[in-house]
């Protein structure tokens, strides 16, 4: 009789979630860069893609 190996599900850790978020942001940068006019993305465009202003506003709102 052959028994199938048990598969244990793991719960994603905070480190896993951070890594996945970073991968997603890198993907968004690659997509933006591939559709950009010219050789490079401007710093403003990078901030826009990475939603820097939105994150800053959310952070400032929580800190008050």
MDTraj code that builds the backbone (N, CA, C; nanometers):
import mdtraj as md
import numpy as np

residues = "UNK UNK UNK UNK UNK UNK UNK UNK UNK UNK UNK UNK UNK UNK UNK UNK UNK UNK UNK UNK UNK UNK UNK UNK UNK UNK UNK UNK UNK UNK UNK UNK UNK UNK UNK UNK UNK UNK UNK UNK UNK UNK UNK UNK UNK UNK UNK UNK UNK UNK UNK UNK UNK UNK UNK UNK UNK UNK UNK UNK UNK UNK UNK UNK".split()
xyz = np.array([
    [0.0840, -0.1180, 0.0000],
    [0.0000, 0.0000, 0.0000],
    [0.0886, 0.1245, 0.0000],
    [0.0553, 0.2169, -0.0856],
    [0.1341, 0.3390, -0.0968],
    [0.0548, 0.4560, -0.0391],
    [0.1176, 0.5337, 0.0452],
    [0.0530, 0.6477, 0.1097],
    [0.1076, 0.7756, 0.0475],
    [0.0171, 0.8639, 0.0094],
    [0.0585, 0.9918, -0.0487],
    [0.1253, 1.0771, 0.0587],
    [0.2287, 1.1502, 0.0201],
    [0.2945, 1.2363, 0.1187],
    [0.1984, 1.3452, 0.1656],
    [0.2079, 1.3779, 0.2916],
    [0.1201, 1.4821, 0.3436],
    [0.1731, 1.6186, 0.3005],
    [0.0814, 1.7035, 0.2679],
    [0.1157, 1.8397, 0.2274],
    [0.0651, 1.9323, 0.3365],
    [0.1550, 2.0087, 0.3918],
    [0.1142, 2.1014, 0.4966],
    [0.1065, 2.2416, 0.4387],
    [-0.0021, 2.3072, 0.4659],
    [-0.0198, 2.4445, 0.4208],
    [0.0514, 2.5364, 0.5191],
    [0.1186, 2.6344, 0.4665],
    [0.1858, 2.7299, 0.5530],
    [0.1149, 2.8639, 0.5450],
    [0.1126, 2.9316, 0.6539],
    [0.0526, 3.0641, 0.6601],
    [0.1601, 3.1647, 0.6210],
    [0.1272, 3.2548, 0.5285],
    [0.2285, 3.3530, 0.4886],
    [0.2714, 3.4388, 0.6072],
    [0.3990, 3.4618, 0.6164],
    [0.4528, 3.5464, 0.7227],
    [0.4513, 3.6910, 0.6767],
    [0.4786, 3.7801, 0.7674],
    [0.4874, 3.9222, 0.7327],
    [0.5987, 3.9418, 0.6295],
    [0.7071, 3.8693, 0.6446],
    [0.8174, 3.8778, 0.5493],
    [0.7717, 3.8332, 0.4101],
    [0.6890, 3.7300, 0.4028],
    [0.6341, 3.6844, 0.2750],
    [0.5485, 3.7925, 0.2112],
    [0.4630, 3.8559, 0.2926],
    [0.3751, 3.9607, 0.2394],
    [0.4552, 4.0795, 0.1880],
    [0.5601, 4.1169, 0.2603],
    [0.6454, 4.2282, 0.2175],
    [0.7146, 4.1926, 0.0858],
    [0.7665, 4.0711, 0.0768],
    [0.8342, 4.0276, -0.0459],
    [0.7386, 4.0283, -0.1644],
    [0.6172, 3.9801, -0.1453],
    [0.5191, 3.9801, -0.2538],
    [0.4821, 4.1217, -0.2958],
    [0.4701, 4.2131, -0.1998],
    [0.4402, 4.3529, -0.2320],
    [0.5542, 4.4149, -0.3125],
    [0.6780, 4.3835, -0.2755],
    [0.7941, 4.4353, -0.3487],
    [0.7973, 4.3798, -0.4905],
    [0.7654, 4.2533, -0.5062],
    [0.7620, 4.1923, -0.6392],
    [0.6559, 4.2594, -0.7255],
    [0.5400, 4.2855, -0.6661],
    [0.4325, 4.3522, -0.7397],
    [0.4746, 4.4921, -0.7843],
    [0.5388, 4.5672, -0.6950],
    [0.5839, 4.7018, -0.7303],
    [0.6905, 4.6979, -0.8398],
    [0.7804, 4.6024, -0.8331],
    [0.8816, 4.5880, -0.9390],
    [0.8144, 4.5596, -1.0730],
    [0.7140, 4.4759, -1.0717],
    [0.6395, 4.4463, -1.1936],
    [0.5737, 4.5703, -1.2503],
    [0.5156, 4.6511, -1.1630],
    [0.4522, 4.7747, -1.2078],
    [0.5547, 4.8706, -1.2672],
    [0.6740, 4.8759, -1.2074],
    [0.7796, 4.9604, -1.2635],
    [0.8234, 4.9103, -1.4009],
    [0.8343, 4.7805, -1.4167],
    [0.8738, 4.7231, -1.5457],
    [0.7706, 4.7552, -1.6521],
    [0.6438, 4.7428, -1.6173],
    [0.5371, 4.7753, -1.7129],
    [0.5427, 4.9227, -1.7501],
    [0.5591, 5.0090, -1.6510],
    [0.5673, 5.1532, -1.6787],
    [0.6883, 5.1853, -1.7646],
    [0.8001, 5.1239, -1.7359],
    [0.9222, 5.1503, -1.8132],
    [0.9084, 5.1023, -1.9563],
    [0.8405, 4.9907, -1.9757],
    [0.8274, 4.9382, -2.1113],
    [0.7354, 5.0231, -2.1982],
    [0.6479, 5.0997, -2.1350],
    [0.5568, 5.1838, -2.2127],
    [0.5975, 5.3305, -2.2129],
    [0.7115, 5.3614, -2.1529],
    [0.7558, 5.5006, -2.1420],
    [0.8172, 5.5500, -2.2716],
    [0.8001, 5.6784, -2.2930],
    [0.8701, 5.7442, -2.4033],
    [1.0096, 5.7796, -2.3530],
    [1.1103, 5.7493, -2.4278],
    [1.2461, 5.7790, -2.3861],
    [1.3113, 5.6623, -2.3157],
    [1.4329, 5.6884, -2.2676],
    [1.5125, 5.5818, -2.2081],
    [1.4805, 5.5544, -2.0618],
    [1.4389, 5.6563, -1.9890],
    [1.4228, 5.6405, -1.8440],
    [1.2900, 5.6979, -1.7972],
    [1.2470, 5.6468, -1.6834],
    [1.1315, 5.7052, -1.6160],
    [1.1791, 5.8225, -1.5320],
    [1.1007, 5.9286, -1.5306],
    [1.1359, 6.0420, -1.4450],
    [1.1103, 6.0028, -1.2994],
    [1.1722, 6.0762, -1.2092],
    [1.1512, 6.0499, -1.0668],
    [1.0035, 6.0674, -1.0307],
    [0.9391, 6.1668, -1.0917],
    [0.7960, 6.1874, -1.0653],
    [0.7131, 6.0688, -1.1131],
    [0.7464, 6.0130, -1.2291],
    [0.6723, 5.8985, -1.2821],
    [0.6950, 5.7751, -1.1946],
    [0.8165, 5.7565, -1.1458],
    [0.8452, 5.6441, -1.0561],
    [0.7626, 5.6584, -0.9285],
    [0.7590, 5.7796, -0.8717],
    [0.6786, 5.8031, -0.7522],
    [0.5314, 5.7749, -0.7786],
    [0.4850, 5.8134, -0.8972],
    [0.3456, 5.7893, -0.9336],
    [0.3160, 5.6393, -0.9412],
    [0.4039, 5.5653, -1.0079],
    [0.3853, 5.4206, -1.0222],
    [0.3885, 5.3524, -0.8858],
    [0.4777, 5.3963, -0.8004],
    [0.4925, 5.3347, -0.6681],
    [0.3934, 5.3907, -0.5654],
    [0.3116, 5.4850, -0.6097],
    [0.2091, 5.5456, -0.5242],
    [0.2707, 5.6080, -0.3985],
    [0.3809, 5.6780, -0.4175],
    [0.4515, 5.7386, -0.3051],
    [0.3652, 5.8445, -0.2378],
    [0.3004, 5.9306, -0.3157],
    [0.2187, 6.0372, -0.2573],
    [0.1030, 5.9791, -0.1767],
    [0.0379, 5.8761, -0.2295],
    [-0.0743, 5.8141, -0.1586],
    [-0.0275, 5.7516, -0.0273],
    [0.0870, 5.6861, -0.0307],
    [0.1408, 5.6258, 0.0916],
    [0.1779, 5.7331, 0.1931],
    [0.2361, 5.8422, 0.1440],
    [0.2755, 5.9514, 0.2336],
    [0.1516, 6.0120, 0.2994],
    [0.0461, 6.0350, 0.2197],
    [-0.0770, 6.0906, 0.2729],
    [-0.1406, 5.9957, 0.3750],
    [-0.1420, 5.8671, 0.3451],
    [-0.1980, 5.7698, 0.4386],
    [-0.1184, 5.7677, 0.5682],
    [0.0131, 5.7746, 0.5553],
    [0.1001, 5.7735, 0.6742],
    [0.0790, 5.9006, 0.7562],
    [0.0715, 6.0168, 0.6905],
    [0.0518, 6.1425, 0.7618],
    [-0.0839, 6.1474, 0.8299],
    [-0.1843, 6.0883, 0.7673],
    [-0.3181, 6.0853, 0.8251],
    [-0.3254, 6.0014, 0.9505],
    [-0.2488, 5.8930, 0.9546],
    [-0.2486, 5.8050, 1.0716],
    [-0.1689, 5.8661, 1.1858],
    [-0.0696, 5.9465, 1.1511],
    [0.0183, 6.0016, 1.2541],
    [-0.0421, 6.1159, 1.3320],
    [-0.1543, 6.1662, 1.2875],
    [-0.2133, 6.2820, 1.3554],
    [-0.3034, 6.2431, 1.4662],
])
top = md.Topology()
chain = top.add_chain()
for i, resn in enumerate(residues, 1):
    res = top.add_residue(resn, chain, resSeq=i)
    for name in ("N", "CA", "C"):
        top.add_atom(name, md.element.get_by_symbol(name[0]), res)
traj = md.Trajectory(xyz[None], top)
